[in-house]
Amino acid sequence: VFPVLVRGLGEAADQEDLEDLFSECGGLFGVRKVSKSRSIVYFDDRKGALLAAKLNGTAFEGGAVRCSSLAVENASSVQKFFTQKDSEVHYPVVLNGVPPEVSAEEVRAVCSKIGP
């Protein structure tokens, strides 16, 4: 599949709105909102992803769309992402500025107080 990062979305934009906007570019594999103002739109073919770039600057739900192509992904791995529940998805976290004398166990203990 051919993913496109879409930035500059208004907070009111939801998955259905994005599907409506980008369906004119070609076959959609899926849409995943990754933050209030960013989503990844997955196209079935390269042509759809290239056409999405033509929507740059389009006013949409209180924002202005900016599209960037991402690396091509295997359809089966993307499908797993869409079928997983949010509680099953593991997101990497980068911690900067941790003193070298702090152990991994100490970092885990602090992080476990915040979330799973």
N, CA, C and O atoms as a Tinker XYZ file with bonds, in Angstrom:
   464  protein
     1  N      0.847000   -1.181000    0.000000    73     2
     2  CA     0.000000    0.000000    0.000000    64     1     3
     3  C      0.885000    1.235000    0.000000    63     2     4     5
     4  O      2.075000    1.170000    0.311000    81     3
     5  N      0.284000    2.353000   -0.353000    73     3     6
     6  CA     1.036000    3.584000   -0.536000    64     5     7
     7  C      0.527000    4.648000    0.439000    63     6     8     9
     8  O     -0.510000    5.266000    0.197000    81     7
     9  N      1.254000    4.862000    1.541000    73     7    10
    10  CA     0.798000    5.798000    2.567000    64     9    11
    11  C      1.181000    7.245000    2.265000    63    10    12    13
    12  O      2.228000    7.530000    1.683000    81    11
    13  N      0.301000    8.138000    2.681000    73    11    14
    14  CA     0.538000    9.576000    2.551000    64    13    15
    15  C      0.249000   10.207000    3.904000    63    14    16    17
    16  O     -0.831000   10.024000    4.466000    81    15
    17  N      1.221000   10.953000    4.425000    73    15    18
    18  CA     1.026000   11.688000    5.666000    64    17    19
    19  C      0.294000   12.969000    5.329000    63    18    20    21
    20  O      0.729000   13.729000    4.463000    81    19
    21  N     -0.817000   13.215000    6.008000    73    19    22
    22  CA    -1.617000   14.414000    5.778000    64    21    23
    23  C     -1.547000   15.253000    7.046000    63    22    24    25
    24  O     -1.950000   14.813000    8.122000    81    23
    25  N     -1.023000   16.477000    6.898000    73    23    26
    26  CA    -0.878000   17.392000    8.031000    64    25    27
    27  C     -1.738000   18.621000    7.811000    63    26    28    29
    28  O     -2.288000   18.820000    6.728000    81    27
    29  N     -1.850000   19.441000    8.840000    73    27    30
    30  CA    -2.577000   20.694000    8.725000    64    29    31
    31  C     -4.081000   20.542000    8.768000    63    30    32    33
    32  O     -4.812000   21.429000    8.326000    81    31
    33  N     -4.548000   19.423000    9.299000    73    31    34
    34  CA    -5.987000   19.186000    9.372000    64    33    35
    35  C     -6.590000   19.994000   10.514000    63    34    36    37
    36  O     -5.958000   20.181000   11.553000    81    35
    37  N     -7.786000   20.460000   10.319000    73    35    38
    38  CA    -8.513000   21.099000   11.407000    64    37    39
    39  C     -8.925000   20.035000   12.405000    63    38    40    41
    40  O     -9.085000   18.872000   12.037000    81    39
    41  N     -9.098000   20.410000   13.647000    73    39    42
    42  CA    -9.438000   19.440000   14.688000    64    41    43
    43  C    -10.782000   18.774000   14.451000    63    42    44    45
    44  O    -11.029000   17.683000   14.966000    81    43
    45  N    -11.661000   19.415000   13.676000    73    43    46
    46  CA   -12.986000   18.856000   13.421000    64    45    47
    47  C    -12.953000   17.723000   12.386000    63    46    48    49
    48  O    -13.928000   16.985000   12.243000    81    47
    49  N    -11.847000   17.588000   11.676000    73    47    50
    50  CA   -11.755000   16.563000   10.629000    64    49    51
    51  C    -11.764000   15.177000   11.254000    63    50    52    53
    52  O    -10.988000   14.893000   12.166000    81    51
    53  N    -12.653000   14.309000   10.754000    73    51    54
    54  CA   -12.676000   12.941000   11.238000    64    53    55
    55  C    -12.375000   11.977000   10.092000    63    54    56    57
    56  O    -12.173000   12.398000    8.953000    81    55
    57  N    -12.349000   10.703000   10.397000    73    55    58
    58  CA   -11.970000    9.692000    9.418000    64    57    59
    59  C    -12.889000    9.717000    8.197000    63    58    60    61
    60  O    -12.418000    9.613000    7.064000    81    59
    61  N    -14.178000    9.853000    8.418000    73    59    62
    62  CA   -15.133000    9.865000    7.313000    64    61    63
    63  C    -14.905000   11.062000    6.384000    63    62    64    65
    64  O    -15.003000   10.931000    5.164000    81    63
    65  N    -14.601000   12.231000    6.968000    73    63    66
    66  CA   -14.307000   13.424000    6.166000    64    65    67
    67  C    -13.085000   13.194000    5.293000    63    66    68    69
    68  O    -13.070000   13.566000    4.120000    81    67
    69  N    -12.054000   12.576000    5.876000    73    67    70
    70  CA   -10.828000   12.304000    5.123000    64    69    71
    71  C    -11.077000   11.299000    4.005000    63    70    72    73
    72  O    -10.558000   11.448000    2.899000    81    71
    73  N    -11.871000   10.278000    4.297000    73    71    74
    74  CA   -12.205000    9.300000    3.252000    64    73    75
    75  C    -12.932000    9.981000    2.094000    63    74    76    77
    76  O    -12.662000    9.685000    0.930000    81    75
    77  N    -13.845000   10.885000    2.408000    73    75    78
    78  CA   -14.566000   11.617000    1.357000    64    77    79
    79  C    -13.610000   12.466000    0.523000    63    78    80    81
    80  O    -13.690000   12.472000   -0.706000    81    79
    81  N    -12.704000   13.183000    1.194000    73    79    82
    82  CA   -11.774000   14.064000    0.484000    64    81    83
    83  C    -10.822000   13.283000   -0.410000    63    82    84    85
    84  O    -10.625000   13.648000   -1.569000    81    83
    85  N    -10.224000   12.206000    0.116000    73    83    86
    86  CA    -9.183000   11.505000   -0.621000    64    85    87
    87  C     -9.697000   10.397000   -1.533000    63    86    88    89
    88  O     -8.929000    9.874000   -2.340000    81    87
    89  N    -10.960000   10.027000   -1.430000    73    87    90
    90  CA   -11.492000    8.979000   -2.308000    64    89    91
    91  C    -11.473000    9.408000   -3.769000    63    90    92    93
    92  O    -11.451000    8.564000   -4.665000    81    91
    93  N    -11.481000   10.713000   -4.015000    73    91    94
    94  CA   -11.412000   11.186000   -5.399000    64    93    95
    95  C    -10.032000   10.946000   -6.024000    63    94    96    97
    96  O     -9.879000   11.047000   -7.241000    81    95
    97  N     -9.033000   10.632000   -5.201000    73    95    98
    98  CA    -7.674000   10.383000   -5.705000    64    97    99
    99  C     -7.493000    8.944000   -6.184000    63    98   100   101
   100  O     -6.597000    8.663000   -6.981000    81    99
   101  N     -8.323000    8.051000   -5.712000    73    99   102
   102  CA    -8.177000    6.651000   -6.091000    64   101   103
   103  C     -8.621000    5.743000   -4.970000    63   102   104   105
   104  O     -9.199000    6.191000   -3.980000    81   103
   105  N     -8.345000    4.457000   -5.135000    73   103   106
   106  CA    -8.769000    3.466000   -4.151000    64   105   107
   107  C     -8.085000    3.652000   -2.813000    63   106   108   109
   108  O     -6.858000    3.691000   -2.730000    81   107
   109  N     -8.882000    3.765000   -1.776000    73   107   110
   110  CA    -8.349000    3.908000   -0.426000    64   109   111
   111  C     -8.249000    2.546000    0.244000    63   110   112   113
   112  O     -9.191000    1.754000    0.208000    81   111
   113  N     -7.117000    2.283000    0.847000    73   111   114
   114  CA    -6.938000    1.080000    1.657000    64   113   115
   115  C     -7.438000    1.356000    3.070000    63   114   116   117
   116  O     -8.005000    0.478000    3.721000    81   115
   117  N     -7.220000    2.597000    3.543000    73   115   118
   118  CA    -7.674000    2.976000    4.870000    64   117   119
   119  C     -7.158000    4.334000    5.271000    63   118   120   121
   120  O     -6.293000    4.907000    4.609000    81   119
   121  N     -7.700000    4.849000    6.372000    73   119   122
   122  CA    -7.297000    6.144000    6.919000    64   121   123
   123  C     -7.090000    5.959000    8.415000    63   122   124   125
   124  O     -7.918000    5.342000    9.087000    81   123
   125  N     -6.003000    6.482000    8.934000    73   123   126
   126  CA    -5.715000    6.376000   10.370000    64   125   127
   127  C     -5.331000    7.755000   10.894000    63   126   128   129
   128  O     -4.331000    8.326000   10.459000    81   127
   129  N     -6.117000    8.293000   11.825000    73   127   130
   130  CA    -5.794000    9.573000   12.443000    64   129   131
   131  C     -4.720000    9.325000   13.498000    63   130   132   133
   132  O     -4.899000    8.484000   14.378000    81   131
   133  N     -3.609000   10.048000   13.415000    73   131   134
   134  CA    -2.505000    9.820000   14.351000    64   133   135
   135  C     -2.356000   10.943000   15.372000    63   134   136   137
   136  O     -1.666000   10.778000   16.378000    81   135
   137  N     -2.993000   12.075000   15.123000    73   135   138
   138  CA    -3.028000   13.170000   16.091000    64   137   139
   139  C     -4.181000   14.087000   15.702000    63   138   140   141
   140  O     -4.909000   13.809000   14.749000    81   139
   141  N     -4.343000   15.169000   16.437000    73   139   142
   142  CA    -5.446000   16.092000   16.133000    64   141   143
   143  C     -5.334000   16.678000   14.736000    63   142   144   145
   144  O     -6.346000   16.929000   14.082000    81   143
   145  N     -4.119000   16.896000   14.280000    73   143   146
   146  CA    -3.943000   17.583000   12.993000    64   145   147
   147  C     -3.244000   16.733000   11.931000    63   146   148   149
   148  O     -2.919000   17.237000   10.856000    81   147
   149  N     -3.007000   15.435000   12.224000    73   147   150
   150  CA    -2.313000   14.572000   11.257000    64   149   151
   151  C     -3.006000   13.233000   11.115000    63   150   152   153
   152  O     -3.533000   12.670000   12.075000    81   151
   153  N     -2.987000   12.745000    9.894000    73   151   154
   154  CA    -3.518000   11.411000    9.591000    64   153   155
   155  C     -2.635000   10.768000    8.549000    63   154   156   157
   156  O     -1.873000   11.442000    7.855000    81   155
   157  N     -2.746000    9.452000    8.448000    73   155   158
   158  CA    -2.082000    8.734000    7.360000    64   157   159
   159  C     -3.192000    8.128000    6.509000    63   158   160   161
   160  O     -4.056000    7.403000    7.002000    81   159
   161  N     -3.144000    8.445000    5.221000    73   159   162
   162  CA    -4.108000    7.920000    4.262000    64   161   163
   163  C     -3.375000    6.875000    3.430000    63   162   164   165
   164  O     -2.333000    7.167000    2.844000    81   163
   165  N     -3.913000    5.662000    3.376000    73   163   166
   166  CA    -3.289000    4.559000    2.654000    64   165   167
   167  C     -4.045000    4.323000    1.350000    63   166   168   169
   168  O     -5.259000    4.121000    1.354000    81   167
   169  N     -3.310000    4.351000    0.229000    73   167   170
   170  CA    -3.898000    4.128000   -1.083000    64   169   171
   171  C     -3.528000    2.746000   -1.607000    63   170   172   173
   172  O     -2.477000    2.197000   -1.275000    81   171
   173  N     -4.411000    2.198000   -2.431000    73   171   174
   174  CA    -4.169000    0.894000   -3.039000    64   173   175
   175  C     -3.048000    0.928000   -4.072000    63   174   176   177
   176  O     -2.382000   -0.079000   -4.311000    81   175
   177  N     -2.844000    2.100000   -4.685000    73   175   178
   178  CA    -1.810000    2.184000   -5.726000    64   177   179
   179  C     -1.071000    3.517000   -5.665000    63   178   180   181
   180  O     -1.513000    4.467000   -5.019000    81   179
   181  N      0.061000    3.559000   -6.353000    73   179   182
   182  CA     0.915000    4.749000   -6.363000    64   181   183
   183  C      0.209000    5.954000   -6.974000    63   182   184   185
   184  O      0.416000    7.086000   -6.538000    81   183
   185  N     -0.623000    5.713000   -7.980000    73   183   186
   186  CA    -1.323000    6.806000   -8.651000    64   185   187
   187  C     -2.169000    7.611000   -7.660000    63   186   188   189
   188  O     -2.169000    8.842000   -7.691000    81   187
   189  N     -2.892000    6.905000   -6.780000    73   187   190
   190  CA    -3.705000    7.590000   -5.776000    64   189   191
   191  C     -2.869000    8.448000   -4.857000    63   190   192   193
   192  O     -3.251000    9.572000   -4.531000    81   191
   193  N     -1.724000    7.923000   -4.435000    73   191   194
   194  CA    -0.833000    8.673000   -3.548000    64   193   195
   195  C     -0.288000    9.916000   -4.251000    63   194   196   197
   196  O     -0.159000   10.975000   -3.636000    81   195
   197  N      0.028000    9.789000   -5.524000    73   195   198
   198  CA     0.534000   10.938000   -6.279000    64   197   199
   199  C     -0.552000   11.993000   -6.485000    63   198   200   201
   200  O     -0.274000   13.190000   -6.411000    81   199
   201  N     -1.768000   11.562000   -6.738000    73   199   202
   202  CA    -2.875000   12.508000   -6.896000    64   201   203
   203  C     -3.177000   13.237000   -5.586000    63   202   204   205
   204  O     -3.606000   14.391000   -5.604000    81   203
   205  N     -2.957000   12.578000   -4.464000    73   203   206
   206  CA    -3.198000   13.207000   -3.163000    64   205   207
   207  C     -2.320000   14.438000   -2.982000    63   206   208   209
   208  O     -2.730000   15.406000   -2.342000    81   207
   209  N     -1.118000   14.404000   -3.540000    73   207   210
   210  CA    -0.202000   15.541000   -3.431000    64   209   211
   211  C     -0.795000   16.794000   -4.069000    63   210   212   213
   212  O     -0.453000   17.912000   -3.683000    81   211
   213  N     -1.675000   16.611000   -5.034000    73   211   214
   214  CA    -2.302000   17.761000   -5.704000    64   213   215
   215  C     -3.300000   18.472000   -4.798000    63   214   216   217
   216  O     -3.749000   19.574000   -5.113000    81   215
   217  N     -3.649000   17.848000   -3.679000    73   215   218
   218  CA    -4.566000   18.480000   -2.734000    64   217   219
   219  C     -3.847000   19.404000   -1.748000    63   218   220   221
   220  O     -4.490000   20.001000   -0.885000    81   219
   221  N     -2.517000   19.527000   -1.867000    73   219   222
   222  CA    -1.757000   20.426000   -0.989000    64   221   223
   223  C     -2.365000   21.821000   -1.031000    63   222   224   225
   224  O     -2.655000   22.352000   -2.103000    81   223
   225  N     -2.551000   22.401000    0.134000    73   223   226
   226  CA    -3.083000   23.752000    0.229000    64   225   227
   227  C     -4.599000   23.833000    0.245000    63   226   228   229
   228  O     -5.162000   24.912000    0.430000    81   227
   229  N     -5.265000   22.699000    0.052000    73   227   230
   230  CA    -6.727000   22.685000    0.058000    64   229   231
   231  C     -7.254000   23.017000    1.458000    63   230   232   233
   232  O     -6.835000   22.413000    2.445000    81   231
   233  N     -8.173000   23.979000    1.534000    73   231   234
   234  CA    -8.810000   24.300000    2.813000    64   233   235
   235  C     -9.709000   23.136000    3.199000    63   234   236   237
   236  O    -10.490000   22.643000    2.385000    81   235
   237  N     -9.591000   22.701000    4.454000    73   235   238
   238  CA   -10.338000   21.517000    4.873000    64   237   239
   239  C    -10.581000   21.551000    6.367000    63   238   240   241
   240  O     -9.630000   21.520000    7.148000    81   239
   241  N    -11.834000   21.614000    6.778000    73   239   242
   242  CA   -12.235000   21.544000    8.188000    64   241   243
   243  C    -11.418000   22.482000    9.090000    63   242   244   245
   244  O    -10.985000   22.085000   10.171000    81   243
   245  N    -11.214000   23.705000    8.645000    73   243   246
   246  CA   -10.510000   24.692000    9.460000    64   245   247
   247  C     -9.001000   24.658000    9.347000    63   246   248   249
   248  O     -8.319000   25.366000   10.087000    81   247
   249  N     -8.463000   23.861000    8.449000    73   247   250
   250  CA    -7.015000   23.792000    8.250000    64   249   251
   251  C     -6.689000   23.851000    6.771000    63   250   252   253
   252  O     -7.576000   24.032000    5.938000    81   251
   253  N     -5.428000   23.698000    6.451000    73   251   254
   254  CA    -4.975000   23.634000    5.061000    64   253   255
   255  C     -4.162000   22.354000    4.907000    63   254   256   257
   256  O     -3.150000   22.176000    5.585000    81   255
   257  N     -4.593000   21.475000    4.031000    73   255   258
   258  CA    -3.997000   20.148000    3.853000    64   257   259
   259  C     -2.577000   20.249000    3.300000    63   258   260   261
   260  O     -2.316000   20.999000    2.360000    81   259
   261  N     -1.656000   19.473000    3.903000    73   259   262
   262  CA    -0.288000   19.313000    3.382000    64   261   263
   263  C     -0.012000   17.809000    3.329000    63   262   264   265
   264  O     -0.131000   17.114000    4.338000    81   263
   265  N      0.354000   17.317000    2.156000    73   263   266
   266  CA     0.552000   15.871000    1.955000    64   265   267
   267  C      2.010000   15.555000    1.691000    63   266   268   269
   268  O      2.695000   16.285000    0.975000    81   267
   269  N      2.483000   14.454000    2.277000    73   267   270
   270  CA     3.838000   13.961000    2.047000    64   269   271
   271  C      3.781000   12.455000    1.873000    63   270   272   273
   272  O      3.180000   11.755000    2.688000    81   271
   273  N      4.403000   11.951000    0.811000    73   271   274
   274  CA     4.443000   10.505000    0.596000    64   273   275
   275  C      5.362000    9.858000    1.624000    63   274   276   277
   276  O      6.401000   10.411000    1.984000    81   275
   277  N      4.965000    8.688000    2.086000    73   275   278
   278  CA     5.766000    7.903000    3.014000    64   277   279
   279  C      6.241000    6.644000    2.299000    63   278   280   281
   280  O      5.822000    6.379000    1.172000    81   279
   281  N      7.100000    5.877000    2.931000    73   279   282
   282  CA     7.622000    4.649000    2.337000    64   281   283
   283  C      6.492000    3.648000    2.106000    63   282   284   285
   284  O      5.573000    3.535000    2.918000    81   283
   285  N      6.569000    2.932000    1.001000    73   283   286
   286  CA     5.582000    1.908000    0.655000    64   285   287
   287  C      5.595000    0.835000    1.741000    63   286   288   289
   288  O      6.656000    0.446000    2.228000    81   287
   289  N      4.400000    0.359000    2.118000    73   287   290
   290  CA     4.292000   -0.635000    3.178000    64   289   291
   291  C      3.604000   -1.895000    2.673000    63   290   292   293
   292  O      2.833000   -1.860000    1.714000    81   291
   293  N      3.895000   -2.987000    3.325000    73   291   294
   294  CA     3.268000   -4.265000    3.022000    64   293   295
   295  C      1.807000   -4.217000    3.477000    63   294   296   297
   296  O      1.521000   -3.822000    4.608000    81   295
   297  N      0.891000   -4.616000    2.609000    73   295   298
   298  CA    -0.535000   -4.532000    2.910000    64   297   299
   299  C     -0.918000   -5.344000    4.147000    63   298   300   301
   300  O     -1.773000   -4.911000    4.920000    81   299
   301  N     -0.306000   -6.504000    4.348000    73   299   302
   302  CA    -0.692000   -7.337000    5.493000    64   301   303
   303  C     -0.298000   -6.687000    6.817000    63   302   304   305
   304  O     -1.027000   -6.814000    7.800000    81   303
   305  N      0.836000   -5.996000    6.861000    73   303   306
   306  CA     1.231000   -5.347000    8.107000    64   305   307
   307  C      0.339000   -4.138000    8.397000    63   306   308   309
   308  O      0.036000   -3.854000    9.555000    81   307
   309  N     -0.075000   -3.436000    7.359000    73   307   310
   310  CA    -0.971000   -2.299000    7.547000    64   309   311
   311  C     -2.342000   -2.798000    7.993000    63   310   312   313
   312  O     -2.975000   -2.186000    8.853000    81   311
   313  N     -2.801000   -3.899000    7.418000    73   311   314
   314  CA    -4.101000   -4.459000    7.790000    64   313   315
   315  C     -4.137000   -4.828000    9.267000    63   314   316   317
   316  O     -5.151000   -4.615000    9.931000    81   315
   317  N     -3.042000   -5.380000    9.791000    73   315   318
   318  CA    -2.966000   -5.709000   11.214000    64   317   319
   319  C     -3.165000   -4.456000   12.060000    63   318   320   321
   320  O     -3.838000   -4.487000   13.090000    81   319
   321  N     -2.567000   -3.349000   11.606000    73   319   322
   322  CA    -2.659000   -2.089000   12.330000    64   321   323
   323  C     -4.109000   -1.623000   12.411000    63   322   324   325
   324  O     -4.533000   -1.091000   13.436000    81   323
   325  N     -4.868000   -1.819000   11.341000    73   323   326
   326  CA    -6.262000   -1.382000   11.314000    64   325   327
   327  C     -7.163000   -2.297000   12.139000    63   326   328   329
   328  O     -8.202000   -1.851000   12.626000    81   327
   329  N     -6.796000   -3.548000   12.304000    73   327   330
   330  CA    -7.664000   -4.472000   13.030000    64   329   331
   331  C     -7.339000   -4.543000   14.521000    63   330   332   333
   332  O     -8.126000   -5.088000   15.295000    81   331
   333  N     -6.203000   -4.006000   14.929000    73   331   334
   334  CA    -5.849000   -4.018000   16.345000    64   333   335
   335  C     -6.660000   -2.985000   17.107000    63   334   336   337
   336  O     -6.970000   -1.914000   16.585000    81   335
   337  N     -6.996000   -3.312000   18.331000    73   335   338
   338  CA    -7.619000   -2.345000   19.221000    64   337   339
   339  C     -6.523000   -1.410000   19.709000    63   338   340   341
   340  O     -5.356000   -1.796000   19.777000    81   339
   341  N     -6.898000   -0.178000   20.048000    73   339   342
   342  CA    -5.904000    0.786000   20.526000    64   341   343
   343  C     -5.114000    0.257000   21.712000    63   342   344   345
   344  O     -3.935000    0.579000   21.856000    81   343
   345  N     -5.741000   -0.550000   22.566000    73   343   346
   346  CA    -5.045000   -1.081000   23.732000    64   345   347
   347  C     -3.989000   -2.113000   23.350000    63   346   348   349
   348  O     -3.109000   -2.421000   24.153000    81   347
   349  N     -4.068000   -2.653000   22.126000    73   347   350
   350  CA    -3.102000   -3.657000   21.675000    64   349   351
   351  C     -1.936000   -3.054000   20.912000    63   350   352   353
   352  O     -0.941000   -3.735000   20.664000    81   351
   353  N     -2.042000   -1.795000   20.539000    73   351   354
   354  CA    -0.995000   -1.143000   19.758000    64   353   355
   355  C      0.066000   -0.609000   20.718000    63   354   356   357
   356  O     -0.252000    0.067000   21.696000    81   355
   357  N      1.306000   -0.916000   20.431000    73   355   358
   358  CA     2.409000   -0.460000   21.262000    64   357   359
   359  C      3.158000    0.648000   20.531000    63   358   360   361
   360  O      3.608000    0.469000   19.399000    81   359
   361  N      3.283000    1.779000   21.186000    73   359   362
   362  CA     3.945000    2.929000   20.591000    64   361   363
   363  C      5.314000    3.112000   21.236000    63   362   364   365
   364  O      5.426000    3.069000   22.461000    81   363
   365  N      6.346000    3.314000   20.440000    73   363   366
   366  CA     7.668000    3.551000   21.028000    64   365   367
   367  C      7.726000    4.933000   21.681000    63   366   368   369
   368  O      7.093000    5.881000   21.217000    81   367
   369  N      8.484000    5.026000   22.747000    73   367   370
   370  CA     8.655000    6.287000   23.453000    64   369   371
   371  C     10.158000    6.552000   23.566000    63   370   372   373
   372  O     10.932000    5.657000   23.908000    81   371
   373  N     10.554000    7.775000   23.279000    73   371   374
   374  CA    11.954000    8.168000   23.387000    64   373   375
   375  C     12.075000    9.108000   24.579000    63   374   376   377
   376  O     11.365000   10.109000   24.666000    81   375
   377  N     12.968000    8.783000   25.484000    73   375   378
   378  CA    13.212000    9.624000   26.649000    64   377   379
   379  C     14.586000   10.254000   26.494000    63   378   380   381
   380  O     15.595000    9.554000   26.414000    81   379
   381  N     14.619000   11.572000   26.454000    73   379   382
   382  CA    15.886000   12.291000   26.353000    64   381   383
   383  C     16.264000   12.865000   27.709000    63   382   384   385
   384  O     15.402000   13.134000   28.546000    81   383
   385  N     17.529000   13.043000   27.911000    73   383   386
   386  CA    18.012000   13.690000   29.116000    64   385   387
   387  C     17.976000   12.834000   30.369000    63   386   388   389
   388  O     17.996000   13.362000   31.480000    81   387
   389  N     17.923000   11.514000   30.205000    73   387   390
   390  CA    17.943000   10.621000   31.366000    64   389   391
   391  C     19.407000   10.442000   31.781000    63   390   392   393
   392  O     20.233000   10.014000   30.975000    81   391
   393  N     19.725000   10.766000   33.026000    73   391   394
   394  CA    21.117000   10.613000   33.474000    64   393   395
   395  C     21.580000    9.163000   33.354000    63   394   396   397
   396  O     20.781000    8.250000   33.562000    81   395
   397  N     22.846000    8.931000   33.025000    73   395   398
   398  CA    23.349000    7.575000   32.825000    64   397   399
   399  C     23.252000    6.688000   34.069000    63   398   400   401
   400  O     23.202000    5.463000   33.950000    81   399
   401  N     23.225000    7.286000   35.241000    73   399   402
   402  CA    23.161000    6.476000   36.456000    64   401   403
   403  C     21.759000    5.932000   36.753000    63   402   404   405
   404  O     21.592000    5.109000   37.653000    81   403
   405  N     20.754000    6.388000   36.003000    73   403   406
   406  CA    19.386000    5.893000   36.194000    64   405   407
   407  C     19.252000    4.569000   35.454000    63   406   408   409
   408  O     19.556000    4.479000   34.264000    81   407
   409  N     18.795000    3.545000   36.163000    73   407   410
   410  CA    18.684000    2.216000   35.563000    64   409   411
   411  C     17.398000    2.089000   34.737000    63   410   412   413
   412  O     16.468000    2.883000   34.883000    81   411
   413  N     17.371000    1.088000   33.883000    73   411   414
   414  CA    16.187000    0.809000   33.066000    64   413   415
   415  C     14.995000    0.479000   33.953000    63   414   416   417
   416  O     13.867000    0.858000   33.640000    81   415
   417  N     15.233000   -0.225000   35.059000    73   415   418
   418  CA    14.157000   -0.573000   35.978000    64   417   419
   419  C     13.524000    0.672000   36.590000    63   418   420   421
   420  O     12.307000    0.741000   36.760000    81   419
   421  N     14.361000    1.654000   36.918000    73   419   422
   422  CA    13.846000    2.902000   37.486000    64   421   423
   423  C     12.982000    3.650000   36.468000    63   422   424   425
   424  O     11.943000    4.211000   36.816000    81   423
   425  N     13.420000    3.649000   35.218000    73   423   426
   426  CA    12.647000    4.306000   34.156000    64   425   427
   427  C     11.313000    3.584000   33.976000    63   426   428   429
   428  O     10.273000    4.234000   33.869000    81   427
   429  N     11.325000    2.250000   33.941000    73   427   430
   430  CA    10.078000    1.484000   33.822000    64   429   431
   431  C      9.123000    1.779000   34.979000    63   430   432   433
   432  O      7.917000    1.918000   34.772000    81   431
   433  N      9.662000    1.875000   36.191000    73   431   434
   434  CA     8.828000    2.132000   37.360000    64   433   435
   435  C      8.136000    3.485000   37.244000    63   434   436   437
   436  O      6.949000    3.595000   37.550000    81   435
   437  N      8.851000    4.506000   36.811000    73   435   438
   438  CA     8.266000    5.822000   36.654000    64   437   439
   439  C      7.205000    5.813000   35.541000    63   438   440   441
   440  O      6.121000    6.375000   35.695000    81   439
   441  N      7.539000    5.169000   34.431000    73   439   442
   442  CA     6.612000    5.130000   33.293000    64   441   443
   443  C      5.363000    4.334000   33.626000    63   442   444   445
   444  O      4.279000    4.684000   33.160000    81   443
   445  N      5.478000    3.286000   34.410000    73   443   446
   446  CA     4.309000    2.466000   34.746000    64   445   447
   447  C      3.303000    3.223000   35.596000    63   446   448   449
   448  O      2.126000    2.863000   35.637000    81   447
   449  N      3.763000    4.280000   36.280000    73   447   450
   450  CA     2.836000    5.115000   37.061000    64   449   451
   451  C      1.960000    5.963000   36.145000    63   450   452   453
   452  O      0.870000    6.389000   36.528000    81   451
   453  N      2.453000    6.201000   34.924000    73   451   454
   454  CA     1.733000    7.046000   33.970000    64   453   455
   455  C      0.786000    6.246000   33.110000    63   454   456   457
   456  O     -0.326000    6.693000   32.828000    81   455
   457  N      1.210000    5.068000   32.688000    73   455   458
   458  CA     0.377000    4.248000   31.815000    64   457   459
   459  C      0.942000    2.858000   31.688000    63   458   460   461
   460  O      1.953000    2.528000   32.308000    81   459
   461  N      0.268000    2.015000   30.858000    73   459   462
   462  CA     0.705000    0.620000   30.722000    64   461   463
   463  C      2.064000    0.476000   30.066000    63   462   464
   464  O      2.551000   -0.641000   29.891000    81   463
